[in-house]
Amino acid sequence: MRINNVEIKWLNHHAAILLSDAVKVYIDPWELREARHDADIVLITHAHYDHNSPEDVEKAQNEKTLIIGPPDCIAAMKGMKKAIKPRDTITEKGVKIEAVPAYNVNKPFHPKGNNWVGYIVEIDGVRVYHAGDTDRIEEMKNIKCDVALLPAGGTYTMNGKEAGEAANDILPKIAVPIHWGRVGSKKEVEDMKKVTKVKVQVLDYP
């Protein structure tokens, strides 16, 4: 999927995303098929193994890669690192990165007190929101973005219906369901489409 000059790739049936233009930004790399060593920036949303994988970060990074994430995520990482918490905004390598809250409201897996995050990444004028592992939360009503990558698998995150409602709160140009396929089926995607008035685009798994 390409928005202006920004290419958005879904790297697995989970939450791993690659944003590419002149720079490459990986978000939650996990189960990368091969070593790439081409990342300019790696963003980690939270500490669970399927989002925070030092082995996969090493496949993506090189000596110039900057790793950004909550303190408990980046502690074990090697290389250049910068800690971030909800509501922090930083600009690195020409990319504006806003950390936003991500947490559960009716399940125990992602407590608000952990200060785990989603990200709004502004790259080449395009604002991409990666929600992280989260439920539909009040803070989403303040998100301004062109593309919203929303977990839709249920169990640990929003389900499809809730992701559709979140898309209605955010009103991006395009909503993309992620974090389904391993957890949650294609039915969640169809439920999302039924609920939202936003265009839903399903990314292919390469």
N, C-alpha and C positions, 0 to 999 in steps of 0.2 A: 504494500500500500504506500502510495506516495502523496504527500501534501506539499505543494510547491516544490522545493528542492529537498525536502526531508523524506527519507524512506523509513517506514516503520515495519519491522519484521518481528514476528512471533517465533521465538526460538524453540518452544516446546509446548505441549498441551498443559501449560501451567501459567507462570507469570513472567518468564524470561523474555525480555524485549530488547531489541537493538534499534536505536535511532541513529541515522547516518545522514550527514551531508558532508561538509568539509571536516567535521569531527565525528567521532563515533562514541556514542554513549550507550553502555550496557546497563540494563536494570535487572537486578536479581538473576544473574546468569546461573544456570543450573543444567546439568547434563548436556553441556556443549559437546557436539559430536567430534570436534577436533580442536587442537590448539590454534588460536588465531593471532594472538599477541598484537592486536591492532586497536585496542581500546585507548581512547583519550581519557575517558572518565568512566568509572564504574560506580553505580548507585545501588545501595543495599537498603531495602525497606525495613526488614526486621530479622530477628535472630534464628528463625526456624531453618532447619537444614536444607529445605527445598527452595530457599530464597537466599540464604547466607552460606554459600559454599566456597570455602577458600580454594579448593581444588579447581573449581571452574573459574574463579577470579584469576588464578594463575594462568589458565588457558587463554584468557582474554588480555591480560595485562602485559605491558613491557616496562622498561625502566622509566618511562615518562608518564605512565598512567597514574591518575589520581583516583583514589578510592574514597568515597563519601558514604557515610551512614551513621546510624546511632552508635554511641560509644561501645555498647555491648556487642555490636556486629563487627566493628572494624578492629577490635582489640587483637584478634589472632591473625589479622591480615599482614602480609609483607608488602613493603613498598611505601609510597607516599600516601598519606591518609589525612582525612579531615573529618572531625566529628560534626554531627548536625542533629538538631532537635526540632520538633514541630514549631512552625512559624519562623524559622530561620530562613534567610535568603542570602545566597552567595552567587557570585559570578566567577566562573573559571573557564579559561580557554574560549572565551567569547560566548559561553553558554550560561544563561541565567537559570538558577536552580532554587526553587522554593520548596521547602519541606512543609507538608501539611499533615494534620492529625490523621491517624488510621487506627481504628480500634473496634472491638465488638461491643454491642449494647445488650445482647441477649444470649451470649455464649461466653465461655471462659478463656478462649484460646489466645486472644490478643487484647490484654487489659489496657485500658487507657493510661494507667499509671506507668506502663513500660516506656512511654514516649517513643513508640515506633511510628513510622511515617509512610506517607505516600509522597509523590513528587509532582510538581509542575515544572516541566523542563521547557524553557523557551530557547529554541534553536532555529536560526535563520528566520526569525519572525513568526514561527509556528509554536503555539503553546500546546504541549502534550501533557495530559494529566495521567499519571500511573497511580491508581488509588492504593496500591499495596493490599494487604489482607485486612479487610474492613467490612463492617456493616454499613448500611445507609445511615449516615450521621448528619447532624445539623450543620456541621461546618461545610458540607458539600454545597450548600446554597450560596456560599461565597466564592466558589471556584469559578474562575474565568478561563476557558480553554477552547481550543479548536477541536481537539480530539480527546476523548475520555476513554481510558482503558480501565474497564470495570470488572472486578471479579464477579463471576456469575454462577459458580458451581454449587453454592450452598455448603452446608455442614460447618465449614470454618469461616465462611465469608457470606456475603449476600447470595441469595439464590437469583434465578433469572428475573422473577417478578420484582424483587427488591432492586436489582440492578437497573431494570427499566424505570422504576420510580426515581432512582438516584439520577439517571440520565435526565429525567424531566426536571429535577431540581437544578441540575447544572446547565442544561441546554447547550451542549457543544454542537458543533457542526456535524460531527460523527461520533457515535458511541461504539466501542469495540469490546465485546465480551472476552475476558481472559479467565484464567484459573478455572477452566472447565475441561472436561474430556477425561481427566483422571479422577477428579472429584466432580460429580455432576455430569449429566449427559447432554446431548444436543437438545433435549426437551427444554432445558433451562434457557438456551438461546432463543428457542421459539417463544417461550413465556416472556422473555425480555422484549422481543419484537412486538408482542401483543399489547404490552403495557405502555411502551414509550412512544412519544410523538417525534423523537429524534431518529435520524437515519442510523440504522445499525449495520455495521460492516463486519463480517466474520473474516478473520485473517486465516490464510492457509498456513498449515504447519509445513515448513520447508523440508 
